[in-house]
């Protein structure tokens, strides 16, 4: 987890004015327009902006402070090892969005598309006819299967 206070160079008890002043100073120093083509400055500017976005919003700041202090407590009990809460814990392009059972594999998006919609979007081959059956008999008033099939050019 990033230490947003350290990134902005402020104390944890800094008020909104101090955070804003620190952000403006760093944003001016690392702004991409001041350093065209410098990828390091651009990355640093994004990091500074993200820090300010979180620390300038009282609700986000409170949540961040709570998470940071709880993680710091966990690190002390784990011997300094991170619990893996931040972006750093993600590996490859597989991501989990809140529910550990719902994983998205972005490396093989076509297969995911086939599983959800029932056909291959590149070849337009039907791989699961059950997914393409009209749901009119099910009584779903929001069924857009026919519209989707017409849009995708699927002919039966």
Secondary structure, DSSP 8 states (H G I E B T S, - for coil): ---HHHHHT--TT--HHHHHHHHHHHHHHH-TTTSTT-HHHHHHHHHHHHHHHHHHSHHHHHHHHHHHHHHHHHHHHTTT-----SGGG--TTEEE-S-TT-EEEGGGHHHHHHHHHSB-TTT--BS-HHHHS--GGGT-TT--HHHHHHHHT---
